[in-house]
Amino acid sequence: MGLYTEPRPNAYALGQIFDFPTSSGSTRAIAVSSEAGQILTSLFSVLLTLAFIAAWKLASLICYYLWHEDVRYLVEQSESGDVARFITSFITIPWTVPSASPKQTQNPEGNHAKRRVGLFLFSVSFFIASVAAGILVPALLIIGSAAPAQPDAVYFPEEPTTRGGAEGLKYQALKAPAAMRAVGAAQAGLADSVSVNMRPIPAGEKPILQVDYSYEITGRDFGLQKLSGLVQTVKGSCITEYDWLTDHNDMGDYYTLWGMANQTVAVYATEAINPPWATMHLHPNTAYSSYTTGNNSYAILVHSAGRTSYTASSDPWYTTYVPIGSNQTRNGGPNEVLSGRPALSCWQKDSWSFKGQVVESVFHLSDLKGLDLPPSWDDFLRGQFVAPKILDIGISLDCATLVSATTHLNQVFDAQSSSLFVDMQRLIRTAFVASRDIFKESTMVTERYNIANAATNPQGRPKDRVAEFVLTTSVVSTLSIPVLVTVPVIFLVLCVLAAIPWPYKTRQRERRINP
């Protein structure tokens, strides 16, 4: 599952029964503190030990009624309730062959030996089962480390009418902390969750690279209590694009994205004192394509030209040369990144599935039969996934978008250790974490910038079912309600049955008084 940031202590509830998402659906559970979970685990180990003592007494009773005098020894030994002691005595103390009944006259010794072997195997199996139950059942009690979210802690910032201007900047500022947390979690490694592959494509002097990526996020990953079967599937690809560079002069490089005159972007030479970074650009037709097919086009433009490096590189984003004469680099760095670095032309397609049904867009989730989404989640999910999450990450991280920026010091960076693939790999993994954690992040920030909370009604109270998700935290133990109820019930039933004065107990006492 990866690394998670700890939620705020007041963001989740303890002591409430809820639906805990699992890989096979949801199960009823209750969240308690980790300390309480450890105490309950120890208590259940004791209950299981006592339950098997009572069960052993009942097993002795059953054997008594099946074979009567042949198991007198078993009954006497089982009065201690210790199956291990019985096994030891069984091995070390010889049995006396009982008097044969009319049905046993043909081979009393053989019948007795068979029963002896059968009882021995039964007792050994019983002992193994008691040990295994003592280990496995307490482990089945604690099924996770998550608790249900508090409705009062959920904050869905209302979408601004436009992403530009002051309102758009405020809205994006709310997302910046989540992006920083996501990039930290992505650094921990998500090799099993996210697939990112690079394919070099031969193309003469200009190196062309293609980066393909894919990942899936399940309802369980999202933390959805009742919808663990919901799956978001993301597939995308980016390829270096040199033809978008339309002009270059002393002021900088100029790109026309997708060949559209109204999508001109510049990389200015005056930026060269700053760390390398990248800007994200969404195709202007994305509103239509996102709604109809779930397919989005976007571009990533690297701002690395003119940066000084103390190492050389041939990577498409960081190709260096050695300036001479008046063009020598700043601060003594021997290398400088060439101008005209290629942009990335990208596409991403999102699809959603539930119980074998598939829709091509987040806007069509209502077409999935049986998917009972809380009403307040529709707009929230659309706002989160109307465009590829990687764009949100790039915009929020700003100058920290690229891994290469972490090597920048005193206007010089390390070009050799930087690469397009490493930058994209971190961005994609960060997008995965940010997508997975959208519900958790809704409890990590509080209402600010006068941006209204879409998770509350006009009276300011949380909307119905708005908090039907769980938060993962190391200070909580999630207990299985079925196990929490079943074990004590079985213990009580066995104890009651073992305490009943069955006839064999009276006969046993009589034998002890009058041997």
N, C-alpha and C positions, 0 to 999 in steps of 0.2 A: 503494500500500500504506500510505502514511502514515508517521508518525514512530515509531521504535522506541527503547526504552531499551536501552543497551548491557548485555549479560549479564556475569556475573562471568567472569574469565579461566579459572577452573578448571571452568566449567560446560559447556564444549564440548571436543571432541577434534579434533586435527589429524592429518593423515596416514592417516586411516581411510577406506576406500571405503564409501559409503553411497548410499541412494536420495534424490535431490534432487527435491522436488516441483515440478512445472511445471504450466502451464495445460492441457497435453495428457496428463498422467500423470506418471510418475517416470522419471528417467534416472540412470544410475550416475555418481557423482561422487566427488571427493576434495577435502577442504578443506586449504588451506595458508595461510600468512601472506600478507598483502597484498604484502609485499616479495618473497616467493618467487613470487607470481603475476605480478608485473611482470617479474621476470627470465625466467620461463618464456615469457611473451608475447614478449619480445625474442628469445629463443632460437628460438621457433617462426617468427618473421619471417625469421630467417636460414635456417632449414631450408627454408622455402618458397622463398626465393630460390634456394638451391642445388638444390632439387628441380626448379624450372622450368628451370634451366640444363641439368640432366640430361635433362629432358623435351624440351627443344629439340633436343638432340643426337639423341634417339631419333626425334623428328619428322623431322629431316633424313634419318635413315636410311630411314624409311618412304618419304619422297618419292624418295629415291635408287632404291629398288627399284621404285617405281611408274613413274618416268620416266627413270631412268638418266642418260644424257648430258645431257638437257635441264635437269637440276638440278645439274650439276657446280658451277656457280657457287654454288648454295645450299649444297652440301656444303662447299665451300671456306670460305665465309663462316661457316658454323655451327660450324666448328672452334673459334671463339672462345667459343662458348656464349652469345653476346650477341645476343638477338633484336632489340634496339634498333639495334645496329650494322648488323645485316643489313638492317633496314628502311631505314636511312639510305643504305646502299650501294645498295640496290635502286632507290632514287629517283634517286640522283645519278650512278650509273655505268651507261652504256648496255650492253645485252647484245648479244652477237653471236649471230645466228641460227644454230643448229647445223645440221649436215648433215641433210637430210631422210631419213628411213627410207622404205622402199617404201610403208608405210601412210600416209605424210605427204606424198607427192609431189603430191597434188592441191592442197593449200593449206598448205605448211609454215609460211609466215609467220603465217597465221591461227591454226593450231594452237599455235604457239609463243606468240602473243600471249594466247591464252586461258589457257595454263598460267601465263604470267607474271602475269596478273591474279589467277588463282586462288591462286598462291603468295603474292602480295602480301596478298590478303585474309586468307589463312590466318595469315600472320605477324603482321598487325595484330591479328587476333582473339586470337592466342596472347599477344601483348604485353598486351592489355587484360585477359585472364584472369589473367595473372601479377600485374598490379597489383591487381586486385580481390581475388584470393586473399590477397595480402599484407596487405590491409586487413581483409577479412571473417573469414578463418579465425582469426587471433589473437583477434578479438572473440568468436568462437564458443567459444573455449577457456574463457574466464571467463564462467560462466553465472549467477553470483550472488555473494552475500556471506553465506553461511550455513555452519554446521558442525553435525555431529551432536551431540546432547546427551550428556553423560557420565551413565551410569546412577547413579553414586554421588552426583550432584548433584541428583537428582530427589526432591522432597519433596511427597507428597500428604497433607496433614493429615487424620487420621481425623475423620469427622463426629461431633460430640457427639450424645448421645441426645436432647437438647433444646437449642434455641437460646437459652433463658433461663438465668439463673443465671450463676455464675462460669465454668463450662465454655464456655457459649455466648459470653460476653464475650471469653474468651481466644481462641476460634476466630475471632471477628470481628476481633480485634486483629491476627491474622496477615494478614488481608485488607486492612487499612488502607493499608499501603505500596503495594500493587498498585493500589488505587483512586487514590492520589495520583499515581502514575506515569501511570495511564490518563487522568486529567483533564488532566495536562500534555501528553500526546500528542494528546488531543482538541482542545486549544486551537490546535494547528497547522493544523487544518482537515481535514475529511473529507467535503467536499461531494459527491464522486463515489461515496463508499462508503455513505453513510447518507442516507436521504430523510426529511426532517422538514418537514411542512407545517401551516399554521394556517388554520382556517376559522372566521370569525366567523359566529355564528348569531343572527339578529334575535330578540330576546326581551324587548321592552319596556325597562324601566329597568335591569334587571340584565344586563350584558353577558355573553353566553355564548360561550366560545371552545372550539374542538375542535382538538386537535393529533394529527395522524396521522403515524405513522412506520413505517419498514420498512428492513431491511438483510439482506444475505446474508453468510455467512462460509463460505468453502470450506475443504476440507482443506489446500489450499496456504496459505491465510491462517493456519490453525492451525499450520502447519509440519509436518504429518504426512508422514512419508517415503513411505509406501506407499498412502495413502488420500487423495490430492489430489482425488478425485472426490466425496468426502463434502461435503454442503452443508447448513448450518443456515440456514433461512429464518425470519426474525422479522418479524411484523406486529403493530402495536398502535395504540391510540388512547386519548386522554384527553379528557374534557370537564368543564367547570366544573359543580359541583354545589352549588346553594344550599340545597336542601331538607334537607341533612344537618345544618345549623345548627339546633339544637333549643332552645338557651337562651343567654341573654347577661345578665351582671350585672357589677358592679364588679370581680369576681374574674377575669372573663375570658369567653371564648366556649366553648361546649360543642357538640360534634358527635357525632351517632350515625351511624356509617358503615354504609352499606347498609341503614339503618333497623333494625339489629340492636341490641337493648338491651345486649348484652354487648360491643359495640364502640364504647364511648363514649370520646372523646378530648377533652382540654381544651387551649386556648391561653390561658395565664394572663397577666393584665395585668402581672405582675411581670417578665415576660420582656422588656419593652419597652426595657430598657437594652442588650440584646444585639443582635447583627446579625440580620437576617432569616435564617431557616433553614426547613427542611422536615422532616417526619417521614414515614416510609414504613410502610404498613400492608398486610399481605397478607390476602386474604379467607380466613376460617377453613376454607372448603371446598376450598382449593387443592390439598391432598394428593390428593383424589379427581380433580379436574378435570385436574390436571397429568398424572396417570397415564393417564387415559382419552382425553382429547382434546388435551392439550398447551395448553389454554386456561386462562389465569390471570387472576383479577381482583385488582386492588390499588388502593390509594388513596394520594394524596399530600396532606398537609395543610400548608399554608404557615403559618408563624409570623411574620407581619409586622405584625399589628395593634398600634397604639399606638406604632410606631417613628416617630422624628422625622426629617424630611427637610428639606433646604434647597431642594428643588424640588418641584413639583406633578406629579401623575400621575393618569391615569384608567384605568390598567391594572387588570384584575380583582384581581390579587394585591397591588397597591400603590396603590389609589385613596386619595387624600389629601383632607383638608379643613383649614381654617384655624381652630384653636381660638381662643376669645375668653375674656376674663376670667380666672377662676381655673384654667381648663383650658389655659392657654398651655403650649407645648411646652418641653422641656428644652433648655438650651444655645443658646437663641435661634433654633432652627430654626422657620421660620414654618408648617410643614406637619406634619400627623400622619396616619399611615395609619389609615383607618377600621377599626373592628372588624367581625367577621363576614365575613372574606374567604372566598371559596368554596373548597371542597376540589376535588380532581380525582378523578373516578371513571374508572378506567383498566382496560383489558383488554389482554392480550398473548397471541398464539398463536405457538408455536414448532413447526416441522415440520422433518424431516430427510429428505434424499433421497440416493440413491446409485444410479447407473447406471439411471435411469428409475424406480426404486422410491421410494415415499414412505411414511413413518410419521409419526404425529401426535404422538409423544412421545419424549423421550430414553429413556424406559423401554422402548421397543420397538425399539431399534437392532438387537437380535439378529434381528429379522424381516427385515432387509435382506440378501438373499442375496448372497454374495460379499464382504460387509464383514467382513474378518478383523481385528476389534479385538483388541489385546492384552488379556488377561483383567483386568489391573489397571486398565484404563481405564474399565470399565463403571461401577463405583461412583464413580470420580472425576468422570466426565461427569454422572452423575445428581446428585451433590452440587453441581456447578457450575450446573446448569440446571434444577433442580427448581422454581425460582421465577424470575421475571424478573430479569435481572442488574441492572436499574436499582435494585432494592431494596437489593441488596448495596452498590451505589455510594452511595446516599443514607445508609445506615446507617454506612458506613465514613467518609464525608466529614464526617458530623455537622454541625457549625456552618458548614462550608465548602461545604455542598451547593449553595447558590444563588449565582449570579453577583453578585447584589445585595450579598452579604456582603463582596465585595471593595471596595465603595465606602464601607463603614462606618468611620467615624473619630470618636472622642470622642462616642459615642452618637448620632451623626447619620449618615444615609446619603443617597444620591442616588436618589430615587424615579423621577425622570424618565427616567433611563437604564436603569432596571430594568424587566423585563417577564416575564410568565409564559412567553412563547414562548422568549425567550433562555435562561431557566433550564432549560426542558425540552430545548431543543436541545443544551445542553451536557451535561445528564444522559444523554440518549439516545446522543450521540456517545461519551461516556465509557463507557457500557455496552457499546457496540460494541467499543471498544478493549480493555476488560477481558475481554470474551468471547473476542475474537481471541487474546489473549495468555495464556490460562489455562495452556498448557503451558510457555511461556517463564517465566511467573511461578513455576511449580513449582521452578525452579532459582534463583530470586532470594532465597528465604528459606531459613533453616536450621531444623532441628528445635528447638522451644522450648516453654515452658509445659507440659512433660510431655505434649504431644500427640503420639501415636505417628505414625509414618510408614507410610501404607498402601501406599507404593511398595516396601517391603521385606518379605521373608519373615520367619518367626519367627527365623531365624538372623542376621537383620540384613543380609542381602545383597539387592541390587536384584532385583526380580521380573523374570521373563522378558519381554523386549521393552518394558519400561517406558519406555525412552528412545528410542523410534522416532519422534522428531521432531527438527527442526532449530532452531537459534537463529541469528537474524540479527545480524550484527555488522560494523562497518565495518573491522575489523582483519583480516578473513579474505577470501580469494578462493576461490570454489568452481569447481573445474576439471571440465570434462566428460571423463569417461573415454573415450567413443568418439573424441572429437577428440584427446585426449592420446595415444591408441594409434595412431589411423589415420594422422596426419600423419608421425610417425617411420617407420612401416612403409612408407608410400608413398615417402618419401625414400630409404630403404634400397633398396627394389626398383628405383627409377629409377636410383640410383647404380650398382647392380650391373649393370643392363642396359646403362647407358651405358659401363661399363668393359670390357664384353666385346669382344674383338678381332674385330668383324664384318668380313666380306670387303671392304667398301667402304673401311675404314680402311687396309687394306694397299694397295689400289689408289691411295688418296689419297697415301700416302707415296711410292709408286713414281712418281707423276706429279710430285711435288715434287723427287725425285732426278733423274728423267729426263724433263724437260718436253718 
